[in-house]
Amino acid sequence: MTTRIWLCPECDLAMTPPRLATGTRAQCPRCNHVLADAKHGSLNQLMALIITGLLFYIPANTFPILSLSLMGDEQHNTVLAGVRALYEEGYLFVAFVVFLCAMLIPLIRLAALFFIITAIKLRKQLMIARTLFRLYHRLGEWGMLEIYLLGILVAIVKLVDIASVHPGMGMVCFIGLMLSEIGISLLLNEHHLWKLLEDQQ
């Protein structure tokens, strides 16, 4: 029988994986880095948040985030239009980063998690689901919806003295998308989900 070993990502200490009760966490005995957190969230709760996030995704990126009125000229700005504007102004790298972190990666993570949970429930395509779960984990640090939202709020503060600025429906949907992702991160127990994928061979 193969013995499983955990390696602390901070100090590389090897240890035997502990059994965690719901609501507890495992920490490295050497550096106190959190290794696992036994969060409680059912697959149905996660699926509800994933579907909510997917429903918010398209309007969040295509509906106006801000409506800007200056000297009679009114503009409606969307996330997609912002990426296009950066590209047309020659800021190719910035446009690519915004598109990647604010649009593409959040969609990939939501779609991947939807497939993973569906595969677990149906007990099908588990090999693909395991590959997607690795991808989901690796992309976790690249989804930056909250940073993009913070940038929008800073822009509102700076523009409010010189123009009339009104948040649009896209802003509401964008916040809904961000809250859905936060809810998923709070409920998702990655170790439990990985165990479900491994057990259903």
N, C-alpha and C positions, 0 to 999 in steps of 0.2 A: 504494500500500500504506500502511495506517495505521500510524504509529509509536506504540507504547505508551509512556506516561510514568508514572512513579511519583511521587507526592507524599509526602514524609515527613510523617506526622501530627503530629510534634512541632514542626518548624521550617519546613515547607512547601517544602523544597528539591525542585526538579524534577530527575529523573534518568531515565536509560534503565534498564529492568529488567535485572539481571544474570542470567546462567545459573548456577544453583547445582548443585553436585554434592551427592550424598547425604551428609548429616552436616555440611554447612556452613551458614553463615548470612550474610545480607546486612545491613550496617549503614549508616546514613546517614553519609556522609563529613564532614558538618558537626557533627552533635550525637551521633553514635554510637547513635542509636535503632535497635533491631532491626527491620528491615523485613520480613524473611522468614527462615524457618528450615526448611531442607530435611530434615525429619524423615523417617525411613524407617518406613513402615507400609503393609502391603498392604490392599487393600479387604476381603479376607477376614478379616484380623485385626481391622479396624475393625468389620466386621459382627458378628463373634463378641462383641466387647465391647458393642456396641449391644444385641444380643439379650440378653446377660447383664444389662445394666442394666434393660431392659424387664421381664425376668423378676423382678428384685428389686423393681421399682417398686411393684407392688400390695401385697405383704406388708410392704414398708418403711413404707407409709403407713396400713395397716389393722391390722397386728399390733401388740401392745403394745410400746412402746419401753421403758417402765419399769413395774415392779410395785412399788407403794409400800404398805408395811404400817405403820400407826401406831395404837397402842392398840387392836388387834384389828380395825381397819378397813382393808381391803385394796382398793387401787384399781389398775386397769390403764389406763395412759395411752398413747394412740396419737397420731400426728401429726394425723390428721383430728379426733380428739376435742379436741386442743389448740386447733385453729382454731375449732371449734364453741364451746368454752368461752370463748375470747376474744370471740367474737361475742356470746354471751349475756350476758357481763359488760359489754358496751357499748364494748369496744375494737375498733370496727369497722375503723379504719385499720390497726391492728396485725394483726388477723385477716386482712385482705386482703393485707398485705405478706407474712405468713408463708405463706398459701396460694399467693400468686404465686411467691415465690422458692424455697420448699421443695417445692412440689407441682406447680404448673402449668408453670412454665418448664422444669424438668428433663424433664418428659414431652414437651413440645413439641420441645425440642432433640433428644431421643433419637428421637422419631417422625420429625422432619424429616430427620435424618441417615440414618435407615433408608430413607426414601423416596428420598433423593438417591443413595445408593449403589446401590439397586435400579434406579433410572432409568438410571444410568451402565452398569450391567451389561446391562440389557435394551435400552438405547439408545431409550428411550421416555419421554415426558413430561418432556423435558429443560428446556423453558421453565419449567414448574412447579418443577422441581428447582432451577433457578437462582434463582428467587424465594425458595424455601425456604432456600437456602444463604445468601442475604443476611439473611433473618430469623434463621437460626441464628447468624450472626456477630454481629448486633446484640444478641441476647439473651444473649451470652456473659457479660457483666458482671452479669447479674441472677440467674443461678443461684447460690445461696449455700448449698449443702448443707453445706459444711464449717463455715460460721458457725452454722447450726442445730445441727449436731452438737456444736460447741464449747459452745453454750448448754446442751445436754443434759448434757454432762460437768460444767459449772459447777453445774448444779442438783443433780447426784448428789453432788458434793463438799459442797455446803451442807446437803443433807438427810441425809447418811449418819450424822450425830451424833444426830439426833432421830428417825429412823425407819429401818426396814429397807427398803433399796432394792436391787432386783434388775433388771439389764438383761434385757429380753425378746427374743423372736425378731425383733421389729421392729427392734431396735437392730442385730442381726447383718445383717439385710437392708439396713438403711439404710447401714451401713458398706460392704456389698457394692456398693450403688448408687453411693456416693461414689467407691469405688475404680475402678468401671467408667468413671465420667466422667473420673477422673484419667488412666486408661489411654488413653482416647480422645484427651484433650488432648495426651498425650505422643506418640501415633502419628500424629495427624491433621496432614497437610501441606495447609493450606488453599489455598495457591497451586497445588499440584499438582492438587488436587481441582477447583479452579475452571478450570484449564486443560483437564481432562478434560471438563468441562461445556461449555466453549466450543468444543473441537475436534469434538465430536460433534453438529454442526448437523443 
